[in-house]
Amino acid sequence: MLNRQGIRFPRLFPGKSPGIHYAWIIIAIAGFMHMAGGSVRQAFGVLVVPLQQDMGWSPASITLGYALGSIIGAAMAPLSGIATDQFGARKVILAGILFFFLGAMITGAANQVWHLWISYGIFLGVAQACFSVPILTTATAWFRTRLGVGIGLLQAAHGLGPAVMAVFLSALISALTWKTAFWLIGLSSSAVMLGLMLLFRNEPSHLGLRPYGAPPTERSQEKADPALEKQRAKAFLVSMQGTNAFRQLVAVHFLGCVGHAIVIIYIIPIAVVVGVDVVSASGILSTLMAVSVLTRFVTPVVADYLGAKRAMATMFALQGLPVLMLFWTQELWQFYMFAVIFGIGYGGEGSAFPIINRQYFGRGPMGRSFGWQQAGAGTGMAVGGWIGGILYAIFGSYDITVILSLLASVGGAALILSMPSTARLLIPPWEEGLTSSAPPERSRPVPAGD
């Protein structure tokens, strides 16, 4: 069946053809992978107080597991990008499902704090790298136009997962044993993700399709030659690494993740310190994540049409400035008000990175680019996620931690504003020197600017 763009749809069911481009099916699959694969880690703040009370472990030792996972994820992200460019996103994601399953199983069996370091720190850290980089890479490959909408839906799903998981995990641990809760999550999520991989494809050429929004004159390509794809990935990386923006985006991702990791990991302990009960405090984190869904969707759309630089800087500022509220927040309703305000900036802070990459570097093998930026993000999550426990042990409060969150987010906004305009590509026509049986398709700038 052909749509109005002349694109043939693959038949998912005999005798039926869906009325949408397969790119949207890829976004739906990738969105669930983001929800299932990342929500357990993002809802880690729910675990701090129960483990502190039930196991007698200190906040610093508990959050070390989260920090290790972020460090491992950061270290593995560039390798995940390389593997994505060389072997395809599907194989890397399958490896991530295996590590996610093992991480959940080991977490359920944990009775020593170092078990948590292994499960969250190693297995779930590797899983995070295997999910985040190939999912973003695949999403950008399936779109010529409306990339902002696709990325917005994907990022919204990424925010919705932790919003649901924060409350669900807290209730599950209260109703069941620790082991049952994590084993149930590991088995059910892994089974669904494996099923979805049967429908997942790395790029349109694997189904004989054109990307969404590609002109009818663009011929549907056969599966690319692996040797040529390796050559393209290397040439694209060399061109990107020659720009200051490549390194600046890594630093921006680091600062943004320091800023919000502190809040999402320590907002529940901060609330408990002033007398809020644990279950009500978990609702604060859930509310924060739920509100972020809106700007996770809206920010990439705005960035795609109006330019990513100003949109991202605005969201960084909106993430940083509201943390000042925590210095006078005491009542539960005040914490919920903070969650709503902070969630707006938090949702938009990182959701436009795929858009600014497209506007700066055009179309090309993005695995390595996203890999290095995810390395910056993971390092930031590690620093923000662990340092609060250390500073609390030193000063007996979270005040210095809150100030650090503010400085990191505002510093990220300032760095973004210092970067070049997104109105034109920063790299030259990098495919000119490649050898191919067909003329290469040049990367074109996206019409948006700052």
C-alpha positions as CSV (number, residue, x, y, z in Angstrom):
1,M,0.0,0.0,0.0
2,L,1.3,3.5,-0.9
3,N,0.6,6.6,1.0
4,R,0.4,10.1,-0.4
5,Q,4.2,10.4,-0.3
6,G,4.5,7.2,-2.4
7,I,6.0,5.3,0.5
8,R,5.2,1.6,0.7
9,F,4.3,0.4,4.1
10,P,5.4,-3.0,5.4
11,R,2.5,-5.3,6.2
12,L,2.4,-6.1,9.9
13,F,-0.7,-8.3,9.6
14,P,-1.8,-10.3,6.6
15,G,-4.3,-8.4,4.5
16,K,-3.9,-5.1,6.5
17,S,-1.7,-2.1,6.0
18,P,-1.5,0.6,8.7
19,G,-2.2,4.2,7.6
20,I,0.9,5.6,9.2
21,H,4.6,5.7,8.2
22,Y,6.7,3.0,9.9
23,A,8.8,5.8,11.5
24,W,6.0,6.4,14.0
25,I,6.0,2.7,14.9
26,I,9.7,2.9,15.5
27,I,9.1,5.9,17.8
28,A,6.4,3.9,19.7
29,I,8.7,0.9,20.2
30,A,11.7,3.2,21.1
31,G,9.5,5.1,23.6
32,F,8.5,1.9,25.4
33,M,12.2,0.8,25.5
34,H,13.0,4.2,27.1
35,M,10.2,3.7,29.6
36,A,11.0,0.2,30.5
37,G,14.8,0.3,30.3
38,G,15.4,3.6,32.0
39,S,12.6,4.1,34.5
40,V,14.1,1.8,37.2
41,R,17.3,3.8,37.3
42,Q,15.5,7.2,37.1
43,A,13.3,6.3,40.1
44,F,16.3,5.4,42.2
45,G,15.4,8.2,44.7
46,V,12.5,6.0,45.9
47,L,15.0,3.4,47.2
48,V,17.2,5.7,49.4
49,V,15.0,6.0,52.5
50,P,13.7,2.4,52.6
51,L,17.2,1.0,52.3
52,Q,18.4,3.5,54.9
53,Q,15.7,2.4,57.3
54,D,15.5,-1.4,56.5
55,M,19.1,-2.2,55.8
56,G,20.9,0.5,57.9
57,W,22.9,1.6,54.9
58,S,24.0,5.3,54.7
59,P,22.8,7.6,51.9
60,A,26.3,7.9,50.6
61,S,26.7,4.1,50.3
62,I,23.3,3.7,48.7
63,T,23.7,6.4,46.2
64,L,27.1,5.1,45.3
65,G,25.3,2.4,43.4
66,Y,23.5,5.0,41.3
67,A,26.7,6.9,40.8
68,L,28.6,3.8,39.7
69,G,25.8,3.0,37.2
70,S,26.1,6.5,35.8
71,I,29.9,6.3,35.6
72,I,29.7,2.9,33.9
73,G,27.0,4.2,31.5
74,A,29.1,7.2,30.7
75,A,32.2,5.1,30.0
76,M,30.2,2.6,27.9
77,A,28.2,5.3,25.9
78,P,31.0,6.0,23.3
79,L,31.5,2.3,22.9
80,S,27.7,1.9,22.5
81,G,27.8,4.6,19.8
82,I,30.7,2.8,18.0
83,A,28.8,-0.5,18.2
84,T,25.6,1.1,16.9
85,D,27.4,2.6,13.9
86,Q,29.1,-0.7,13.1
87,F,26.6,-3.4,14.1
88,G,23.3,-1.6,14.1
89,A,21.0,-0.4,16.9
90,R,19.0,-3.6,17.2
91,K,22.0,-5.8,18.3
92,V,23.1,-3.2,20.9
93,I,19.6,-2.9,22.3
94,L,19.3,-6.7,22.6
95,A,22.5,-6.7,24.6
96,G,21.0,-4.0,26.8
97,I,17.9,-6.1,27.5
98,L,20.2,-8.9,28.7
99,F,22.0,-6.6,31.1
100,F,18.7,-5.0,32.3
101,F,17.3,-8.5,33.1
102,L,20.5,-9.5,35.0
103,G,20.6,-6.2,36.9
104,A,17.0,-6.5,38.0
105,M,17.5,-10.1,39.2
106,I,20.6,-9.2,41.2
107,T,18.9,-6.2,42.7
108,G,16.1,-8.4,44.0
109,A,18.6,-10.7,45.6
110,A,20.7,-7.9,47.2
111,N,21.3,-8.2,51.0
112,Q,24.6,-6.3,51.1
113,V,25.2,-2.8,49.8
114,W,27.9,-4.0,47.5
115,H,25.3,-6.2,45.7
116,L,23.5,-2.9,44.9
117,W,26.8,-1.5,43.5
118,I,27.0,-4.5,41.2
119,S,23.4,-4.6,40.0
120,Y,22.8,-0.9,39.6
121,G,26.4,0.1,39.1
122,I,27.4,-2.4,36.5
123,F,24.5,-4.2,34.9
124,L,22.0,-1.4,34.8
125,G,24.7,1.0,33.9
126,V,25.7,-1.0,30.9
127,A,22.0,-1.5,30.0
128,Q,21.4,2.3,30.1
129,A,24.2,2.9,27.6
130,C,22.9,0.1,25.4
131,F,19.4,1.7,25.3
132,S,20.0,5.4,25.2
133,V,22.5,5.8,22.4
134,P,21.0,3.4,19.7
135,I,17.5,4.5,20.4
136,L,18.3,8.2,19.7
137,T,20.4,7.2,16.7
138,T,17.6,5.2,15.2
139,A,15.0,7.9,15.8
140,T,17.0,10.5,13.9
141,A,17.6,8.0,11.0
142,W,13.9,7.5,10.4
143,F,13.0,11.2,9.9
144,R,13.7,13.9,7.3
145,T,11.0,16.2,8.6
146,R,9.1,16.5,11.9
147,L,12.1,15.1,13.7
148,G,11.1,17.4,16.6
149,V,7.7,15.7,16.9
150,G,9.3,12.3,16.8
151,I,12.0,13.1,19.4
152,G,9.4,14.9,21.5
153,L,7.2,11.8,21.7
154,L,10.2,9.7,22.5
155,Q,11.4,12.0,25.3
156,A,7.9,12.3,26.7
157,A,7.8,8.5,27.0
158,H,11.2,8.7,28.7
159,G,9.7,11.1,31.3
160,L,6.5,9.2,31.8
161,G,8.3,5.9,32.7
162,P,9.9,7.2,35.9
163,A,6.8,9.1,36.8
164,V,4.8,5.9,36.9
165,M,7.7,3.8,38.2
166,A,8.4,6.1,41.2
167,V,4.9,5.4,42.7
168,F,4.6,1.8,41.4
169,L,8.0,0.8,42.7
170,S,7.3,2.3,46.1
171,A,3.9,0.6,46.4
172,L,5.3,-2.7,45.1
173,I,8.1,-2.8,47.7
174,S,5.6,-2.0,50.4
175,A,3.1,-4.6,49.3
176,L,5.6,-7.4,48.4
177,T,9.1,-8.3,49.3
178,W,12.1,-6.5,47.8
179,K,13.0,-9.6,45.8
180,T,9.5,-10.2,44.4
181,A,9.2,-6.5,43.3
182,F,12.4,-6.4,41.3
183,W,12.1,-9.9,39.9
184,L,8.6,-9.1,38.7
185,I,9.8,-5.9,37.0
186,G,12.8,-7.6,35.5
187,L,10.9,-10.6,34.0
188,S,7.9,-8.6,32.7
189,S,9.8,-5.7,31.2
190,S,12.4,-7.9,29.6
191,A,9.8,-10.2,28.0
192,V,7.9,-7.2,26.5
193,M,11.1,-5.6,25.2
194,L,12.2,-8.8,23.5
195,G,8.8,-9.0,21.8
196,L,9.1,-5.5,20.5
197,M,12.5,-6.2,19.0
198,L,10.7,-8.4,16.5
199,L,9.2,-5.2,14.9
200,F,12.2,-3.0,15.4
201,R,14.3,-2.0,12.4
202,N,17.5,0.1,12.5
203,E,16.8,2.3,9.5
204,P,14.2,2.7,6.6
205,S,16.4,0.9,4.1
206,H,16.0,-2.3,6.0
207,L,12.4,-2.3,4.9
208,G,12.9,-0.7,1.5
209,L,11.4,2.6,2.7
210,R,12.4,6.2,2.6
211,P,12.6,8.2,5.8
212,Y,9.5,10.1,6.9
213,G,9.3,13.3,4.9
214,A,11.8,12.3,2.3
215,P,10.8,13.7,-1.2
216,P,9.2,11.2,-3.6
217,T,12.2,11.7,-5.9
218,E,14.5,10.1,-3.3
219,R,14.9,6.4,-4.2
220,S,14.3,3.8,-1.5
221,Q,17.7,2.4,-0.7
222,E,18.7,-1.2,-0.2
223,K,20.6,-2.2,2.9
224,A,23.8,-0.2,3.1
225,D,27.2,-1.8,2.5
226,P,28.8,-2.3,5.9
227,A,32.3,-1.2,4.7
228,L,30.9,2.0,3.3
229,E,28.9,2.6,6.4
230,K,32.0,2.2,8.5
231,Q,33.8,4.7,6.2
232,R,31.0,7.2,6.5
233,A,30.9,6.9,10.3
234,K,34.6,7.6,10.5
235,A,34.4,10.6,8.1
236,F,31.4,12.1,9.9
237,L,33.1,11.7,13.3
238,V,36.3,13.4,12.1
239,S,34.3,16.3,10.8
240,M,32.3,16.7,14.1
241,Q,35.3,16.4,16.3
242,G,36.9,19.3,14.5
243,T,34.3,21.7,15.9
244,N,34.2,23.3,19.3
245,A,30.4,22.6,19.5
246,F,31.1,18.8,19.6
247,R,33.0,19.2,22.9
248,Q,30.7,22.0,24.2
249,L,27.7,19.8,23.9
250,V,29.3,17.1,26.0
251,A,30.0,19.7,28.7
252,V,26.5,21.1,28.4
253,H,25.0,17.6,28.9
254,F,27.3,17.1,31.9
255,L,26.2,20.3,33.6
256,G,22.5,19.7,33.0
257,C,22.6,16.2,34.4
258,V,24.5,17.4,37.5
259,G,21.7,19.9,38.1
260,H,18.8,17.5,37.8
261,A,20.4,14.4,39.2
262,I,20.7,16.1,42.6
263,V,17.0,16.9,42.6
264,I,15.7,13.6,41.4
265,I,17.9,11.6,43.8
266,Y,17.6,13.8,46.9
267,I,14.2,15.4,46.7
268,I,12.7,12.5,48.7
269,P,15.4,12.5,51.4
270,I,15.1,16.3,51.6
271,A,11.3,16.1,52.1
272,V,11.7,13.3,54.7
273,V,14.2,15.4,56.7
274,V,11.6,18.1,57.2
275,G,8.9,15.6,58.3
276,V,7.2,14.4,55.1
277,D,6.4,10.6,55.2
278,V,8.1,8.4,52.6
279,V,5.0,7.5,50.6
280,S,3.9,11.1,50.2
281,A,7.5,12.1,49.3
282,S,7.6,9.5,46.6
283,G,4.6,11.3,45.0
284,I,6.8,14.5,44.8
285,L,9.2,12.7,42.5
286,S,6.3,11.2,40.5
287,T,4.7,14.6,40.1
288,L,8.0,16.1,38.9
289,M,8.5,13.4,36.3
290,A,4.9,13.6,35.2
291,V,5.1,17.4,34.6
292,S,8.3,16.9,32.7
293,V,6.4,14.9,30.1
294,L,4.9,18.0,28.6
295,T,8.1,19.9,28.1
296,R,9.9,16.8,27.0
297,F,7.5,16.8,24.0
298,V,7.2,20.5,23.4
299,T,10.9,21.5,23.6
300,P,12.1,19.4,20.7
301,V,9.2,20.6,18.5
302,V,10.0,24.2,19.3
303,A,13.7,23.6,18.8
304,D,13.1,22.0,15.5
305,Y,11.2,25.0,14.1
306,L,12.8,28.0,15.9
307,G,16.3,26.8,16.7
308,A,17.6,24.6,19.5
309,K,20.0,27.0,21.2
310,R,17.6,29.5,22.8
311,A,15.1,26.8,23.6
312,M,17.7,24.7,25.5
313,A,19.1,27.7,27.3
314,T,15.7,28.7,28.5
315,M,15.0,25.2,29.8
316,F,18.4,25.1,31.6
317,A,17.5,28.3,33.4
318,L,14.0,27.0,34.3
319,Q,15.6,23.9,35.7
320,G,18.2,25.8,37.8
321,L,16.4,28.8,39.3
322,P,13.4,26.9,41.0
323,V,15.8,24.9,43.3
324,L,16.1,28.1,45.3
325,M,12.6,27.2,46.6
326,L,14.0,24.3,48.5
327,F,15.6,26.7,51.0
328,W,12.1,27.6,52.4
329,T,10.0,24.6,51.4
330,Q,8.7,22.8,54.5
331,E,5.1,21.7,53.8
332,L,4.0,18.9,51.5
333,W,2.0,21.2,49.3
334,Q,5.1,23.4,48.9
335,F,7.1,20.4,47.7
336,Y,4.5,19.5,45.2
337,M,4.5,23.1,43.9
338,F,8.2,22.9,43.6
339,A,7.9,19.6,41.7
340,V,5.5,21.2,39.1
341,I,7.8,24.3,38.6
342,F,11.0,22.3,38.4
343,G,9.5,19.6,36.2
344,I,8.9,22.2,33.5
345,G,12.6,23.0,33.1
346,Y,13.8,19.5,33.8
347,G,11.7,18.0,31.0
348,G,13.0,20.4,28.4
349,E,16.7,20.5,29.6
350,G,17.9,17.4,27.7
351,S,15.1,16.6,25.2
352,A,16.4,18.9,22.4
353,F,20.0,17.4,22.1
354,P,19.1,15.3,19.0
355,I,17.7,18.4,17.4
356,I,20.7,20.6,18.0
357,N,23.0,17.8,16.7
358,R,21.0,17.7,13.5
359,Q,21.1,21.5,13.2
360,Y,24.9,21.7,13.8
361,F,26.0,18.5,12.0
362,G,23.3,17.6,9.5
363,R,22.5,14.0,8.7
364,G,25.0,11.3,9.2
365,P,25.9,8.3,11.5
366,M,25.1,9.9,14.9
367,G,26.0,7.0,17.1
368,R,29.4,8.3,18.1
369,S,28.2,11.8,18.6
370,F,25.3,10.7,20.9
371,G,27.7,8.3,22.6
372,W,30.1,11.0,23.7
373,Q,27.3,13.3,24.8
374,Q,25.7,10.5,26.8
375,A,29.2,10.0,28.4
376,G,29.0,13.6,29.6
377,A,25.4,13.0,30.8
378,G,26.3,9.9,32.6
379,T,29.2,11.5,34.3
380,G,27.0,14.4,35.4
381,M,24.4,12.0,36.7
382,A,27.1,10.2,38.7
383,V,28.5,13.4,40.2
384,G,25.0,14.8,41.0
385,G,23.7,11.5,42.2
386,W,26.5,10.8,44.7
387,I,27.8,14.1,45.9
388,G,24.6,14.9,47.8
389,G,25.2,12.0,50.2
390,I,28.8,13.0,50.7
391,L,27.9,16.7,51.4
392,Y,25.1,15.6,53.7
393,A,27.6,13.5,55.7
394,I,30.0,16.5,56.0
395,F,27.6,19.4,56.6
396,G,24.5,17.6,58.1
397,S,22.2,19.2,55.5
398,Y,21.5,19.3,51.8
399,D,21.9,23.1,51.5
400,I,25.3,23.0,49.7
401,T,24.0,20.2,47.4
402,V,21.0,22.5,46.4
403,I,23.4,25.4,45.6
404,L,25.5,23.0,43.4
405,S,22.4,22.1,41.5
406,L,21.6,25.7,40.8
407,L,25.2,26.6,39.7
408,A,25.3,23.6,37.3
409,S,22.1,24.3,35.6
410,V,22.7,28.1,35.2
411,G,26.2,27.4,34.1
412,G,24.9,25.1,31.4
413,A,22.5,27.8,30.2
414,A,25.4,30.3,29.9
415,L,27.5,27.7,28.0
416,I,24.7,27.1,25.5
417,L,24.3,30.8,24.8
418,S,28.0,31.1,24.1
419,M,27.8,28.5,21.3
420,P,27.4,29.2,17.6
421,S,24.1,29.8,15.9
422,T,22.2,26.8,14.6
423,A,21.2,28.6,11.4
424,R,23.9,26.9,9.4
425,L,25.9,23.6,9.5
426,L,29.2,23.7,11.3
427,I,30.9,21.0,9.3
428,P,31.9,20.9,5.6
429,P,30.5,18.4,3.0
430,W,32.1,15.5,4.7
431,E,31.0,12.8,2.2
432,E,32.9,14.2,-0.8
433,G,35.9,12.0,-0.4
434,L,33.9,8.7,0.1
435,T,33.9,6.1,-2.6
436,S,30.5,4.6,-3.4
437,S,28.7,3.0,-6.3
438,A,26.0,5.7,-6.0
439,P,26.4,9.4,-5.5
440,P,26.3,10.3,-1.8
441,E,23.5,12.2,-0.4
442,R,24.7,15.5,1.0
443,S,23.8,16.5,4.5
444,R,21.6,19.6,4.4
445,P,21.1,22.2,7.0
446,V,17.8,22.4,8.9
447,P,16.1,25.8,8.5
448,A,16.2,27.1,12.0
449,G,18.4,29.6,13.7
450,D,19.3,31.5,16.8
